[in-house]
Amino acid sequence: IDIHHGDGVEEAFYLTDRVMTVSFHKFGDMFFPGTGGLDQVGGAAGKYYSVNVPLHDGMDDDAFRGMFKTTMTQVMDVYQPGAVVLQCGADSLAADRLGCFNLSLDGHADCVKFMKTFKVPLLVTGGGGYTKSNVARCWTYETAALLEIELDENIPEHDFYYEYYADVEYKMKVVPTNYIENLNTKSYLAEIQKKVTENLRHLEHAPSVHMHEVPPDSIIPEFDEDDLNCDERNGGVTGGDRQIARHDEFYDGDADQDR
């Protein structure tokens, strides 16, 4: 959920069904990186395992929630992943210096809360964000959402309190600095959703290679490293051949970078 298309991750898994990538991003008007159209669906064994939801300027909370929840419900039903990595780019918030959406903290965090409801392992990371005070607000707010903690709307005083948070009267909220017209019409969003749904229908089952749970520590055999052959542990005839250091490797002096 970043203002920019997740092109790097998509490319890494573009030809495999082992990972499904899903990106909600601004698309068009030569916006960076210029990828992430509806027609980019993956290739070879990975065909239809790349899902892109290209959006226009001005996306608001209600429209974004609707697209996200509908799409991700379909993805989770069809793909049935063993784990989810969710990248939370704060540049899709309102008032971002490079972004062009109108999302609030609540609208953004609702995506995080929604993914928790599937009860699969969830790794949440940060992402883009070019208004520093709002990046901090966003990731603090969403960390609290993950931990199911209610935060006071007043940001407590700390070292950077007066420097960064006077913009919204030291509150845990995001206020648009200028109005961006929502160019995502209902008909456009409906067409996007229809195409994404059609693409997912090509996938009749979860991926061919299954993920397996890591066995608990109780059934992993323990061993004493001292029982291993010294040569096997360290290499060489005496077990120390690879640990010999050159006599001229180190020296005393102000230019010695190993000191």
C-alpha positions in Angstrom: 0.0 0.0 0.0 2.6 2.5 -1.3 2.0 5.4 -3.7 4.6 3.8 -6.0 4.2 0.4 -7.7 6.1 -2.4 -6.1 8.1 -3.1 -9.2 11.2 -4.6 -7.6 9.4 -7.3 -5.6 7.1 -8.0 -8.5 10.0 -8.5 -10.9 11.7 -10.9 -8.5 8.8 -13.3 -8.5 7.3 -12.5 -11.9 7.9 -16.0 -13.4 7.0 -18.1 -10.4 3.8 -19.1 -8.5 5.7 -19.5 -5.3 4.8 -15.9 -4.3 1.8 -13.7 -5.3 2.5 -10.0 -5.4 -0.3 -7.4 -5.0 0.3 -3.7 -5.4 -2.1 -0.8 -4.8 -0.5 2.3 -6.3 -0.7 5.5 -8.3 -0.5 4.8 -12.1 -0.3 7.1 -15.1 0.8 10.6 -15.9 4.4 9.3 -16.2 4.4 8.7 -12.4 7.4 6.8 -11.1 8.3 4.0 -11.8 5.8 3.8 -14.7 5.0 0.2 -14.2 2.0 -1.6 -12.6 -0.7 -1.6 -15.2 -3.5 -4.1 -15.3 -1.9 -6.0 -18.1 1.2 -6.9 -15.9 0.0 -10.2 -14.5 3.2 -12.3 -14.5 4.7 -14.8 -17.0 5.5 -18.4 -17.4 4.6 -20.3 -14.2 3.9 -17.0 -12.6 1.1 -15.9 -15.0 -1.7 -14.3 -13.0 0.3 -14.3 -9.8 1.2 -10.6 -10.1 -1.9 -8.5 -9.2 -1.8 -4.8 -9.9 -4.5 -2.2 -8.8 -3.6 1.0 -10.7 -5.2 4.1 -9.2 -5.5 7.8 -10.1 -4.9 10.9 -8.0 -7.1 11.7 -5.0 -7.9 8.2 -3.7 -9.9 8.6 -0.5 -10.4 6.3 2.5 -13.8 4.8 1.5 -12.7 4.0 -2.0 -9.4 2.6 -1.0 -10.9 0.5 1.8 -13.4 -1.0 -0.7 -10.8 -1.8 -3.3 -8.3 -3.2 -0.8 -10.7 -5.4 1.1 -12.5 -6.8 -2.0 -9.2 -7.6 -3.7 -7.4 -9.0 -0.7 -10.4 -11.2 0.2 -10.2 -12.8 -3.3 -6.4 -13.1 -3.1 -6.5 -14.9 0.3 -9.3 -17.2 -0.9 -7.6 -18.2 -4.1 -4.0 -18.2 -3.2 -4.2 -19.3 0.4 -0.7 -18.0 1.4 1.2 -19.5 4.3 2.4 -16.0 5.2 1.9 -12.3 4.2 4.4 -9.5 3.9 2.6 -6.1 4.0 4.6 -3.0 3.0 3.0 0.2 4.5 4.3 3.1 2.5 3.4 6.4 4.3 3.6 8.3 1.0 0.0 7.2 0.2 -1.2 9.4 3.0 -2.6 12.8 2.5 -0.1 15.7 2.7 2.9 13.7 1.5 5.4 15.7 -0.5 5.5 13.2 -3.4 2.1 11.5 -2.9 -1.2 12.3 -4.4 -3.8 10.4 -2.4 -6.1 11.6 0.3 -5.8 8.8 2.8 -6.0 9.4 6.5 -4.2 7.5 9.2 -7.4 5.5 9.9 -7.9 4.7 6.2 -4.3 3.5 5.9 -4.3 1.5 9.1 -7.6 -0.2 8.3 -5.7 -2.2 5.7 -3.3 -3.5 8.4 -6.2 -4.3 10.7 -8.0 -6.1 7.9 -5.0 -8.4 7.0 -4.8 -9.4 10.7 -8.3 -10.9 10.5 -7.0 -13.7 8.2 -4.9 -15.0 11.1 -1.9 -16.0 9.0 1.7 -15.0 9.9 2.0 -11.4 9.0 5.2 -9.4 8.6 4.6 -5.6 8.3 7.3 -3.3 7.0 7.7 0.4 6.4 8.1 1.9 3.0 8.0 5.2 1.3 7.1 8.5 2.9 8.4 12.0 2.3 6.7 14.1 5.0 8.8 12.9 8.0 6.3 13.8 10.7 3.6 11.8 9.0 5.8 8.9 8.5 6.4 8.7 12.2 2.7 9.1 12.9 1.8 6.4 10.4 4.2 3.7 11.6 3.5 4.5 15.3 -0.3 4.3 14.6 0.0 1.0 12.7 2.3 -0.6 15.2 -0.3 0.2 17.8 -3.0 -1.3 15.5 -1.1 -4.5 15.2 -0.7 -4.7 19.0 -4.4 -3.7 19.5 -3.4 -0.7 21.6 -5.4 2.5 21.6 -3.2 5.6 21.4 -4.0 9.0 22.8 -4.5 11.6 20.0 -2.0 13.9 21.8 1.6 13.1 20.9 3.7 13.0 24.2 6.5 15.5 24.5 10.0 14.2 23.5 13.2 15.4 22.0 11.7 16.1 18.5 8.3 17.2 19.7 8.5 20.9 18.9 10.6 20.4 15.7 8.3 18.0 13.9 4.8 17.9 15.2 3.5 21.5 15.4 2.1 21.0 11.9 -1.1 19.4 13.2 -1.0 20.8 16.8 1.0 17.9 18.1 -1.9 15.4 17.3 -1.8 11.9 16.0 -3.5 12.7 12.7 -2.9 13.7 9.1 -4.4 16.9 7.7 -4.2 17.5 3.9 -2.2 20.6 3.0 -4.1 21.0 -0.2 -7.2 19.4 -1.7 -6.5 16.8 -4.4 -9.6 16.0 -6.6 -10.5 12.3 -6.5 -10.1 11.2 -10.2 -11.1 7.6 -9.4 -14.7 7.4 -10.6 -17.0 4.6 -9.5 -17.0 3.3 -13.0 -13.2 3.3 -13.2 -12.9 1.4 -9.9 -15.6 -1.1 -10.9 -13.7 -1.8 -14.1 -10.4 -2.3 -12.3 -12.1 -4.6 -9.8 -13.8 -6.6 -12.6 -10.5 -7.2 -14.4 -8.6 -8.2 -11.2 -11.4 -10.7 -10.4 -11.2 -12.1 -14.0 -7.5 -12.6 -13.7 -7.8 -14.4 -10.3 -10.4 -16.7 -11.8 -7.6 -18.2 -13.9 -6.1 -19.6 -10.7 -8.1 -22.7 -9.6 -5.9 -23.7 -6.7 -3.1 -22.6 -4.4 0.5 -22.8 -5.8 2.1 -26.1 -6.7 4.9 -26.0 -4.2 3.6 -26.0 -0.6 5.1 -24.2 2.4 5.7 -26.4 5.4 5.7 -25.4 9.0 9.0 -25.3 10.9 9.1 -28.2 13.4 9.1 -27.2 17.0 12.5 -27.2 18.9 11.4 -30.1 21.0 11.7 -32.5 18.0 15.0 -31.1 16.6 17.9 -33.3 17.8 20.5 -31.6 19.9 24.2 -32.3 19.6 27.3 -31.2 21.3 29.7 -29.3 19.1 32.6 -30.7 21.0 31.7 -34.2 19.8 32.3 -33.2 16.2 35.6 -34.0 14.5 37.9 -31.0 14.9 38.8 -31.2 11.2 35.1 -31.0 10.2 34.6 -28.0 12.4 37.6 -25.9 11.4 39.0 -27.6 8.2 42.4 -28.9 7.5 44.5 -31.7 8.9 44.9 -30.2 12.3 41.6 -28.4 12.3 43.3 -25.0 12.3 44.8 -24.6 8.8 42.2 -22.0 7.8 42.7 -19.9 10.9 46.3 -19.0 10.2 46.8 -15.2 9.8 49.5 -13.6 7.7 52.3 -12.0 9.8 52.0 -8.8 7.8 48.2 -8.6 8.0 48.2 -6.1 11.0 50.5 -3.4 12.1 50.6 -0.7 14.7 50.0 2.9 13.6 47.5 5.6 13.2 46.6 4.4 9.7 45.7 0.9 10.9 42.0 0.4 10.1 41.8 -2.7 12.1 42.5 -1.1 15.4 
